């Protein structure tokens, strides 16, 4: 099997954000995405963004166009959200985002009526029906197919950092799980999900797809659901490890980190320098630690097994990368990472609300709705004085 890798602009950015629809009063998930999508379709037909359905009828996904900058991509996302709100609000619906809904249960949700979703559920059964999860996907353009797997292998070192920053699923079906990102461990139960295989070149990926398609595991590359994967159709590397971000500025910050890390590693390849990689068993352990402990995790940062607090290693990495962020015109968004580190990721904010409300998870949902609805939009965020440059 020959799998062409599309042409794309180096370090261009695209973002996908999965959003829940909930009843404004109760906070319960609302299976009304088909209704909202039907109303939105004509009004958004000529826009750069797209608004689509997902596996569950309580979910809408907004997707940016291809952005030269993170700000351009997130601006598309902001426009899409405003368009959805235009049709959702009169119906008594609110949007929110986290890796999981704090109290909803999988058996009360409805599957979107599409053949590919019915096939997924038929094959995966109980685990497929449990995929009541929400995430973000960040694409970064890669100009040379020969860079794809060296970059993926090196970026795998930073997956726990991204997972910890985005962790937002501490509750599952009304229970406190003890995990910062329960979603990370649920999602990997699907047959083609989880961490990527350690391939070294594109031919390895083609051979993998040849075997998987030939044995009926999948139909094409779009069914590879790794935490980080090549997206041949778009000519990108796609990061899928993150829980759904709860606010737009946080989404912008994590997208900036992905873009800047990819550009930094690409420059290292151009200079002929070896990229940092760790054995796959360390990558797997790091994933579990970030899922369990979030920003309190200690992660393995080199092949010798050196362990560091993820926040400490992240701050050092940010300091090293900030000049590249400025070059890529995402310095302001990049510095939003410090806000997450200083104020806590969404999983921490959710558990604080639950504690203050004596464990009432409906209060957690209302908190998430308020954060999504009333938090600063990207435009407002960018309008604030920039004293960091």
N, C-alpha and C positions, 0 to 999 in steps of 0.2 A: 504494500500500500504506500503510495506517495501522497504526502499531506502537504500541500502548499501553505506557506506562511505569508500572509498578506503584507503588502507594503504599508508602513505607518511611520509617522513622524516620530523621531526619537524623543522620548520623555513626554509625549503628549498624554493627556489624561482623560479618562472616562470614568463615570461613577454610576453605580446602581444602588438604590436604597429601597429596601423592603419595609413597608409601613403597615401597621395594623389599623383597621377601622373598628371603633368602639362606640357603643351607645353613650351619649353625653352624660346621662344621669347615673347609670349603673356601673359604667366602665366595662361591662361585658363585651366580648368580641361580637361584632355584628357581621353576619354573612351577606353583605350587601355590595360587595365590590362589583359584581356584574351590572347592577343597577347604576352605580356611580360611573363606571367605565362607559356604559352606553350613553350617558349624558355628557361625559367629557369628550368623547371621541371626535365629534365634529368641531368642537371649539378649539381643539389643540392639533388639528390635522396638519397645519403648516409650520409648527414650531420645531425648534432644534431638539427639544426633549421628547421623550416618549413616556406614555403612561399605560401600563399593562396590568393584567391579572397575574396571579401566581397559583401555587398548588391549592391553597385554601381560599374560599370565597370571602374570607375576612381580610384579605391582603391585597394591597395595591403596590406595584413597584414603579418607581420613577427613575428614569435613566437619562443622563445628560447626553448632549452631543460630544464630539471630540473637542477637547479644550487644549489650547496652547498653554494655558495656565490652570492651576487648581481653581483660582477664583472664577474663571470662565465656566468651568465644568460645574462648580457648586452654584453658580448663578443660574444655570439651566435648571438645576435641581430645585432651587428656590422658586423659580417661575412655575415649575410643574406642581409644586406643593400648593402654591396660591391658586392654581387652576383647579386642583382637586378640592380644595377647601371651598371654593365657590359653589360647588355642587354638593359637597358632603354636609356642610353646615346647615343648610335649610332642611336637610333630612334628619337632623338631630344627631349627626355623627361627628366624632372627633378622630384625629389621627394621633398616633403615638408610636414610639419605637423603642424596643429593647430586644435582647436576644430571645426572651421568652415573655409570655404574658403571666403575671404573678399568680393568678388563680384559675384561669381557664383550663378546661380539660379536653383532651384530644377527641374523645368520643362524642362530644357535643358539636364538633366542627364539620363543615361540609366541604367536599372536594370539588374543585372547579371542573366543569364538564368538558374536559378535553381528553382526547385519546391518549396522549403521552402521559398524562397524570393518572388515568385509569390503569394504564400498563404498569406504571411505577408502583402503584398501590397493590395491584394484583401480584406482582413479583415479590415485593418487600413485606407485605402483610402488616403485622403489628408494628414493626419498626417504621415502616412507611407512614402508617396512620399517626404515628407519634411525632412526625416532623412538624410540630407546631412551633416553628422557630423562625427568627427573622435576622437578617444579616445585611452587610454591605459588601459590595464587590468593587474593587478599584483596579482599573486597567491602566497600564503604562506602556506606551509605544516602544518597541524595540526595532531598530533599523536593520539588524542582521540576524538571521535565523541561527547562525552559529553561536550567538551570544546567549540564546534563550536558556539552555539548561545550565551553563555556568552561572548565569544570573539567578536562576531558580534555586540552585544548590546553595549559593551564598546568601540569598534572601531568607532561606529557611532558618538561618541563625537568628534572624530578627522576628520570626513569627511569634514567639512568646511575648516580645515587647508590644507588638501590635495587638495581640490577644488580650494582654493585661490592660492596655489603654482603653480598649473597646468593651471590656467585660461588662455585661449588663443583664445576666440571666441567673441571679442568685435564688430565684424561686421557680418552682415547677409544680403545676397543678395544685396550688395552695400550700405547698410545703417549702420551708427553707432548706435548701439542699446542702449548704456548707461549701458550695462551689461559687466562685466568682462568675464563671461561665459554664453553666450546665449545658448550654447549647453546644459547646465545642465537642463534648463527649457524646451527646445524642446524635449529632449530625454524622459523626464518623461511622455510625452503624450501617449506613447505606453501602451497597456493594462497591461502588467506585468512589466513595468519599474518603476523607482522611488525609494523611500526609502523602506527598508525592513519592514515587519511586526515585531512586538515586541514579538517574540517567546522566550520561556525560555528553551526548550529542543527539541531534535531531533524529538520526536514523534509529536510535533506541526507542524513541517515542513512536515512530512509524511502525516499528516491529511490534511494540506493545499494542497499538491500535489494531494492527493486522490480526493479532491473536484474539483480542477481545471482541472485535466485530465478527471474526470467523467462527467463534464459539457461541455467538449470540448473547454475549454479556451486554453489549451496547450496540447502537446503530451507527454512531459517529462520535467525533471528538467532543461534541457539545455535552455528552453524557459523562465525561470525565469530571468528577466533582471534588477534586483535590483541594486542599487548603490553599495551595498556590499552584496554578496550572498555566500552560500556554493556551492562548485563544487564537488558533490559526486563522480563523475567519477575519479577525480584526488586526492581526499583527501585533499582539500585545502579550504581556504577562499579566495575569489576573490574580490578585490577592483576594482570597475568599475566607480567610481564617477568622475574620472579625465578627463579633456580635453586632447587632444593629446599634448604631449610635443614637443617643437619645436627643441630641440637639444638633443644629446645623453647624455652629462653629466647631464642635467636636469632630464632626464629619470632615470639615475642611482641614483640621489639624492632622488627622490621621492620613487623609489623602495626600497632604503635603509631605509627610514623612515617607510614605511609599514612593512618591515621585522622586524625592531627593535621594533616598537610599538607592533606588535603581540607577539614577544618573551617576551617583558616586561610584558604584560598582562597575558601571559601564566604562567610566573613565579609567578605572584601575585595569580593566581588560585592555583598553586602548593602549595603555602605557606598558603592557606586558607584565604587569605585576600579578602574582597569584592572589586569588580571592579567598577570603576566610571561609572555611567550611568546617563542620563538625560531623562526627559519625552519626548515622541515622538513629542509632539507639539513644544518643544524646538529644537529638531533635525530638524524638518521641517523648522522652522524659520531660523536656522543657515544655512541651505542649500540655502535659498533664499538670505540671506545676503551675503554669499560668492559669489553666482552667480552675484549679483548686484554690490558689492563693491570690490571683490577680496581681495587683501592684505590690503585694507583700512577698511575691515569689523570689526565690534565689534561682538564677538560671545558670546553665553551663555555657560558657562563652568562648571556649576554644577546644581544640582537639585533645589537649592535655587534661581536660576536666576541671579547669578553673571555674569556680562558682562565684557569682556576684549578685547582689540585690538587683533586681531588674530595673528599679528606678535609678539606681546609681549608674548602672551601665548605660541606661537610656539617656541620662543627662550628659554623660561624657560623649556619647554618640551625637547628640544634638549639638553640642558645642563644636564638634569636629565638622558637622555638616552644615552649619548655619550659613557660611559663605556661599555654598552651592544653592541653598534656599533663596538667598537674595538674588543670585544670578538668574534663577528660574522664576523670579517675581512671585514667590510664595512665602517670603520672609514673615509676613504678618500672620498668615495662616499657620506656618510652622511654629511660631512662638505660642500659638494656642495650646501646644502640647504641655507647656509649663502650667497652664491653667488646670488641665486635667491632673497633672501631678500634684499641684498645690491644693486643689479642692476635692480631689477624689474622683474616680471613674464612676459611671452610672450605678454599678452594683453596690458601691459604698453608699451612694446617696439614697438608693432604694432601701437598703437595710436600715439606715438611720431613720427614714420616714416610718418604716415598719415598727422599729423600736419605740419611737415617739407616739405611735398610734396603738400601742399594746398589741401589735401583731396584726392589725386590720389591713389586709392586703388591698382592700378597695381604696384605702387612702394612698397606697403606693401607686395604684393605677391613676388616680386623680393627679398625683404628683407628676407622673410621666406625661399625662395629657397637658398639664400646665407647662412643663418644661418644653415640650414640643411646640405648643401654641404660643407661649408668651416669651420664650427665650429670644435673644436677638437674632434677627435674620442676618444673612451674610452681608447684605448691603449696609445694615446698621453697624455690624461688626467692623466693616472696612471704613465706615465713616468716622470711627473713633480715632483720636489723635494717635499717631504712631511715633513712640519715643524710643523705639528699640533699634532703629537703623542708623 
